[in-house]
Amino acid sequence: MLADFAEFERFLNRCTNYERVPTLPMARAELALARMAEFAAEIGSPQLACPSIHVAGTKGKGSTSLILEALLRSEGWKLGTYTSPHVENLRERIRLEGAPIGELDLLREVNRLFPALEARRALGEDAFPTFFELMTALAMTSFKSHRVDRGIFEVGLGGRLDATNILRPQLTAITSIGLEHTQQLGDTLAKIAREKAGIVKEGTLLVLGPVPDEARREILQIAAARHAPVVEVDPASASSAGPGSIDLKGLGVVPAGPVLGPALRTDLALAVELLRQTLAPEGKTPSRERIAAGLASLHLPARVERFGGDPEVILDAAHTADSVRALRLTLEEIGFPHPRTLVFSVASGKDLPGILGELPRIGEEIIWTLADPIRSIPPETLRAELGIGQVVLDPTDALRAAQRRGHPVVVTGSFYLAGALRPKLRALTASRV
């Protein structure tokens, strides 16, 4: 048994954690469901304890999940939400009623699983759950213990072989398809779509976001084979109604809250459709007033997150070519002024040419930094690739250097960078109040 949260964190750090290795495993044997399914059966199949919604996608799946959480809570539902990665604190991954799980709650859950974990360890290292598998199991047991009305689960990687795919959800969603993790998921949009569509279940409705035609054909074919109805979401169903407002088709205009720019509006459109499908069996429909209330309570850490000051800073965890492009469009839409200084770090395994090509249009000045010594690309490499900018290895020093230049600052490229700098930005903002 574990005595305190610090001991839990040490215990967790001994698990195989593919988020903390330079590159993800390429062997499909290492990305498989058998171990997770066996472990879940040994602890009472908690994935079946509450109705669930399963959300996959190259980008947008985390923000869609958090927006849906806020919308369902405004309807009075008791929610559990599982997302990854976290920004600042491990407990962010497991949310109960709109807040990160408490340390004591999480410790209680892992101690309940301890006999099963020890039995697994006795079978050998390969039988022991990975970091992500254990966190997924803890989310499922936590939602069972708290008797939530719905569990919202974001896929970690892909879908078909992800640890969350032992769920038997009431709804599934695929937010987007793009070229990422190509060594694990495939090197074409069709192959990646096939992996994402692995979450589609027999007869279970799929909510589908805007995806390229090649991916769409693959997903619709898989859904048809599994007799799964598909509702396709039009991004225009959540359109700008001017600064600070969004027009929801058929519902009216609502305050945007933290939903800034076209990419997050698309995530909102997906969340509203998932809300509609969740309410339908109850004989209810979404209302403008309750959606507005949900958006008023919504927080989206590291998603076009603004920190006031002189200069103002925007923090965003964009880490794919599409999401960096979406950030650029959002900055223009909200009128974030030029010239800007960009603080940037990105993990290995990304579409580097696609990402780097966007950066000079985001910031006239670029400071390259190293968010994570294991996963991040060396900043000297990034500077050599683009041929411009300054290298400041430490993220905090890089932020200070950017602020000293006096121009508005954009911090982006990875969740690692967001996690390193968000506490500093929150502290600076609080000190000015």
C-alpha positions in Angstrom: 0.0 0.0 0.0 1.1 3.6 -0.7 1.3 6.0 2.3 1.0 9.4 0.5 0.7 11.1 -2.8 4.5 11.5 -3.1 4.9 7.8 -2.8 2.2 7.3 -5.5 4.1 9.5 -7.9 7.3 7.6 -7.2 5.4 4.3 -7.8 4.0 5.7 -11.1 7.4 6.8 -12.3 8.5 3.2 -12.2 5.9 2.3 -14.8 6.8 2.2 -18.5 5.9 5.7 -19.7 6.0 6.2 -23.5 5.4 10.0 -22.9 8.9 10.1 -21.3 10.9 8.3 -24.0 12.6 10.1 -27.0 10.5 8.2 -29.5 7.3 6.1 -29.3 7.5 2.4 -29.8 7.0 1.2 -33.4 6.2 -2.4 -32.6 2.4 -3.1 -32.6 3.1 -5.7 -29.8 3.9 -2.7 -27.6 0.7 -0.9 -28.6 -1.9 -3.5 -27.8 -5.1 -4.0 -25.8 -4.6 -7.4 -24.3 -2.8 -6.4 -21.1 -5.2 -3.5 -20.4 -8.3 -5.8 -21.0 -6.9 -8.5 -18.7 -6.0 -5.9 -16.0 -9.5 -4.3 -16.2 -11.1 -7.8 -15.8 -9.0 -8.4 -12.7 -10.2 -5.2 -11.1 -13.9 -5.7 -11.8 -14.3 -4.2 -15.3 -14.7 -0.6 -14.2 -15.0 0.6 -17.8 -18.6 -0.9 -17.8 -19.7 0.9 -14.6 -21.0 4.1 -16.1 -22.1 5.3 -19.5 -19.3 6.8 -21.5 -18.4 9.0 -24.4 -15.2 8.2 -26.3 -13.4 11.0 -28.2 -10.5 10.5 -30.7 -8.8 12.7 -33.2 -5.5 14.1 -34.3 -6.3 17.5 -32.8 -9.2 19.0 -30.9 -10.1 15.9 -28.9 -9.0 17.3 -25.5 -10.7 20.7 -25.9 -13.8 19.0 -27.3 -13.9 16.8 -24.2 -13.5 19.7 -21.8 -16.1 21.8 -23.6 -18.6 18.8 -23.5 -17.9 18.4 -19.8 -18.8 22.1 -19.2 -22.0 21.8 -21.3 -23.2 18.6 -19.6 -22.5 20.0 -16.2 -24.6 23.0 -17.0 -27.4 20.5 -17.6 -26.9 19.2 -14.1 -25.0 16.0 -15.0 -22.4 14.6 -12.7 -19.3 14.2 -14.9 -16.0 12.3 -14.9 -13.5 13.4 -17.6 -10.2 11.7 -18.6 -7.8 13.7 -20.8 -4.1 13.6 -21.6 -1.5 14.9 -21.4 -1.7 17.1 -18.4 -0.4 20.7 -18.5 0.8 21.3 -14.9 -0.3 18.6 -12.6 -0.9 14.8 -13.1 -4.2 15.1 -11.3 -5.6 17.2 -14.2 -5.9 14.0 -16.3 -8.8 12.7 -14.1 -11.5 15.2 -13.5 -14.5 14.8 -11.2 -17.3 17.3 -11.5 -15.2 19.8 -13.4 -12.1 19.8 -11.2 -8.9 17.7 -11.0 -9.2 14.6 -8.7 -7.9 15.2 -5.2 -4.7 13.6 -4.0 -6.5 11.6 -1.3 -9.1 10.3 -3.8 -6.4 9.2 -6.2 -4.4 7.6 -3.5 -7.5 5.7 -2.3 -8.1 4.4 -5.8 -4.6 3.2 -6.4 -4.5 1.4 -3.0 -7.7 -0.4 -3.9 -5.9 -1.7 -7.0 -2.7 -2.5 -5.2 -3.3 -6.3 -4.7 -4.0 -6.6 -8.4 -1.0 -4.6 -9.3 1.3 -6.7 -7.1 -0.1 -9.8 -8.7 0.6 -8.4 -12.1 4.2 -7.5 -11.1 4.7 -11.1 -10.0 3.9 -12.2 -13.5 6.8 -10.2 -14.9 7.6 -6.7 -16.2 5.7 -7.2 -19.4 2.5 -8.0 -17.5 2.6 -4.8 -15.5 0.5 -1.9 -16.7 2.2 1.1 -18.4 1.9 4.6 -17.0 -1.0 5.4 -19.4 -2.8 2.0 -18.7 -2.6 2.6 -15.0 -3.9 6.2 -15.2 -6.7 5.0 -17.5 -7.7 2.3 -15.1 -7.6 4.8 -12.2 -9.9 7.1 -14.2 -12.4 4.3 -14.7 -12.3 3.2 -11.1 -12.7 6.8 -9.9 -15.7 7.4 -12.1 -17.2 4.1 -10.8 -16.5 5.1 -7.1 -18.1 8.5 -7.6 -21.0 7.1 -9.6 -20.8 9.7 -12.3 -23.7 10.1 -14.8 -21.2 10.0 -17.7 -17.5 9.4 -18.2 -15.8 11.4 -21.1 -12.7 9.7 -22.3 -10.1 11.2 -24.6 -8.0 8.7 -26.6 -4.3 8.9 -25.8 -2.8 7.7 -29.2 -4.7 6.5 -32.2 -7.7 4.6 -31.1 -7.8 1.0 -32.1 -5.0 -0.1 -29.8 -5.3 2.7 -27.2 -5.9 1.7 -23.6 -9.2 3.6 -23.5 -10.6 1.3 -26.2 -11.8 -1.3 -23.7 -14.8 1.1 -23.2 -18.3 0.2 -24.5 -19.4 3.8 -25.1 -22.8 5.2 -25.7 -21.3 7.7 -28.2 -18.0 8.0 -30.1 -16.4 11.0 -31.8 -13.6 11.6 -34.2 -12.7 15.3 -34.2 -10.0 15.5 -36.9 -7.5 13.5 -39.0 -4.0 14.6 -39.8 -0.5 13.2 -40.3 1.0 12.6 -36.8 2.6 9.6 -35.1 3.0 8.2 -38.6 5.4 5.4 -37.5 2.8 4.0 -35.1 -0.5 4.9 -37.0 0.5 4.8 -40.6 1.9 7.1 -43.2 -1.3 8.1 -45.0 -4.5 9.8 -44.0 -6.5 6.6 -44.8 -4.2 4.5 -42.5 -4.5 7.0 -39.7 -8.2 7.2 -40.1 -8.4 3.4 -39.9 -6.7 3.5 -36.5 -8.8 6.4 -35.2 -12.0 4.6 -36.4 -11.0 1.6 -34.2 -13.1 3.2 -31.5 -16.3 2.9 -33.6 -18.5 0.2 -32.0 -21.2 -1.9 -33.4 -24.4 0.1 -33.6 -23.0 3.0 -31.7 -23.5 6.5 -33.1 -20.3 8.3 -34.3 -20.1 12.1 -34.3 -17.6 13.0 -37.0 -15.8 16.4 -37.4 -14.4 17.8 -40.6 -11.8 15.5 -42.0 -10.1 15.1 -45.4 -12.0 13.2 -48.1 -9.4 10.3 -48.0 -9.9 9.9 -44.2 -13.7 10.4 -44.4 -14.2 7.6 -46.9 -12.3 5.2 -44.7 -14.2 6.2 -41.5 -17.6 5.9 -43.2 -16.7 2.5 -44.6 -15.8 1.2 -41.2 -18.9 2.8 -39.6 -21.1 1.2 -42.2 -19.5 -2.2 -41.6 -20.3 -1.9 -37.9 -23.8 -0.5 -38.5 -22.8 2.6 -36.6 -24.9 5.7 -37.6 -22.7 8.8 -38.4 -23.6 12.4 -37.7 -21.2 14.8 -39.6 -20.6 18.2 -38.0 -20.4 21.3 -40.1 -17.9 23.7 -38.6 -20.1 26.6 -39.8 -22.7 25.5 -37.2 -20.6 27.5 -34.7 -19.6 30.7 -36.5 -18.1 34.0 -35.3 -20.8 36.6 -34.4 -18.2 39.3 -33.8 -15.7 39.8 -31.1 -16.5 37.7 -28.0 -19.6 36.0 -29.5 -20.5 32.8 -31.3 -23.6 32.0 -33.4 -24.7 28.5 -32.8 -26.9 27.4 -35.7 -30.5 26.8 -34.6 -29.7 28.0 -31.1 -28.6 31.6 -31.3 -25.7 33.8 -30.2 -23.8 32.9 -27.0 -20.8 34.6 -25.4 -17.6 32.9 -26.6 -15.8 32.7 -23.3 -12.5 31.0 -23.9 -13.5 29.6 -27.2 -11.3 31.7 -29.5 -10.8 31.2 -33.2 -12.0 28.8 -35.8 -10.4 25.7 -34.5 -12.0 26.0 -31.0 -15.3 26.9 -32.6 -15.2 23.6 -34.5 -14.5 21.8 -31.2 -17.5 23.6 -29.7 -19.7 22.5 -32.7 -18.6 18.9 -32.1 -19.3 19.3 -28.3 -22.8 20.7 -29.0 -23.6 17.8 -31.3 -22.4 15.3 -28.6 -24.5 17.2 -26.1 -27.5 16.9 -28.4 -27.0 13.2 -28.8 -26.5 12.7 -25.1 -29.7 14.6 -24.2 -31.9 13.0 -26.9 -32.6 9.7 -25.0 -33.8 11.9 -22.1 -36.2 13.6 -24.3 -34.3 16.9 -24.0 -32.6 19.3 -26.4 -29.8 21.8 -26.0 -30.7 25.3 -25.0 -28.9 28.6 -25.7 -29.1 29.6 -22.0 -27.6 26.4 -20.6 -24.8 26.4 -23.3 -24.0 30.0 -22.4 -23.9 29.0 -18.7 -21.5 26.1 -19.6 -19.2 28.3 -21.6 -19.1 30.9 -18.8 -17.7 28.2 -16.5 -15.3 26.8 -19.1 -11.5 26.9 -18.7 -9.2 25.7 -21.5 -5.6 25.7 -20.2 -3.0 26.2 -22.9 -5.6 26.6 -25.6 -5.2 30.2 -26.8 -4.9 31.1 -23.2 -4.4 34.9 -22.5 -2.3 36.2 -19.7 -2.6 40.0 -19.2 0.3 42.2 -18.6 2.8 44.4 -20.4 3.5 42.7 -22.7 0.5 40.4 -22.9 1.2 36.6 -23.4 -0.8 34.0 -25.2 0.0 30.4 -24.3 -1.0 27.5 -26.6 0.0 23.9 -26.8 -0.2 23.7 -30.6 2.1 20.9 -31.7 1.0 19.8 -35.2 1.2 21.7 -38.5 -2.6 22.1 -38.6 -2.8 23.3 -35.0 0.0 25.8 -35.4 -1.8 27.1 -38.5 -5.0 27.3 -36.6 -3.2 29.3 -33.9 -1.9 31.7 -36.5 -5.4 32.3 -37.9 -6.8 32.7 -34.4 -4.2 35.3 -33.4 -5.1 37.3 -36.5 -8.9 37.0 -35.8 -8.6 38.3 -32.3 -6.3 41.1 -33.4 -3.3 40.0 -31.3 -0.9 42.9 -32.3 2.3 42.7 -34.3 5.2 42.7 -33.9 5.3 39.6 -31.7 8.0 37.5 -30.0 7.5 33.8 -30.3 8.9 31.4 -27.7 8.9 27.9 -29.2 9.9 24.3 -28.4 8.5 21.1 -30.1 8.8 17.4 -29.4 10.5 15.0 -31.8 8.4 13.0 -34.4 6.4 16.0 -35.7 5.9 17.4 -39.2 8.8 19.8 -38.8 8.7 21.5 -42.2 4.9 22.1 -41.9 5.3 23.5 -38.4 8.3 25.7 -39.0 6.9 27.2 -42.2 4.1 28.8 -40.1 6.3 30.3 -37.4 7.6 33.5 -39.1 4.0 34.5 -39.6 3.2 34.1 -35.9 6.2 35.9 -34.5 8.6 38.4 -36.2 11.2 37.4 -33.5 11.7 33.8 -32.4 13.3 32.4 -29.3 14.0 28.7 -29.5 14.1 26.8 -26.2 14.2 23.3 -24.7 11.0 22.4 -23.0 11.9 18.8 -22.2 15.4 17.3 -22.4 14.2 13.9 -23.4 11.4 14.6 -25.9 12.1 18.1 -27.3 14.1 18.7 -30.5 17.3 20.6 -29.6 16.7 24.3 -30.1 19.9 24.6 -32.1 18.5 22.2 -34.6 15.4 24.2 -35.0 17.3 27.4 -35.5 19.5 25.8 -38.1 16.4 24.5 -39.9 14.8 27.9 -40.2 17.9 30.0 -40.2 16.6 32.7 -37.8 16.0 33.3 -34.1 17.9 33.1 -30.8 18.5 30.1 -28.7 17.8 30.3 -24.9 17.9 26.8 -23.5 15.9 27.3 -20.3 12.2 28.0 -20.9 11.9 30.5 -18.0 14.9 32.4 -19.3 13.4 32.3 -22.8 10.1 33.8 -21.5 11.9 36.5 -19.6 14.0 37.3 -22.7 10.8 37.6 -24.8 9.1 39.8 -22.3 12.1 42.2 -22.1 11.7 42.9 -25.8 8.4 44.6 -25.0 6.3 43.1 -27.8 3.3 40.8 -27.3 4.5 37.2 -26.7 3.3 33.9 -28.1 4.4 30.7 -26.3 3.6 27.5 -28.2 4.9 24.2 -29.6 4.2 21.5 -27.0 2.4 20.6 -23.8 5.8 20.3 -22.2 6.5 24.0 -22.8 3.0 25.0 -21.7 3.5 22.9 -18.5 6.9 24.5 -17.8 5.7 28.1 -18.3 2.0 28.2 -17.3 2.8 28.3 -13.5 5.1 31.3 -14.1 2.5 33.1 -16.2 -0.2 32.5 -13.6 2.1 33.8 -10.8 2.9 36.9 -12.8 -0.7 37.6 -13.5 -1.7 37.1 -9.8 1.1 39.4 -8.7 -0.4 42.2 -10.7 -3.8 41.9 -9.2 
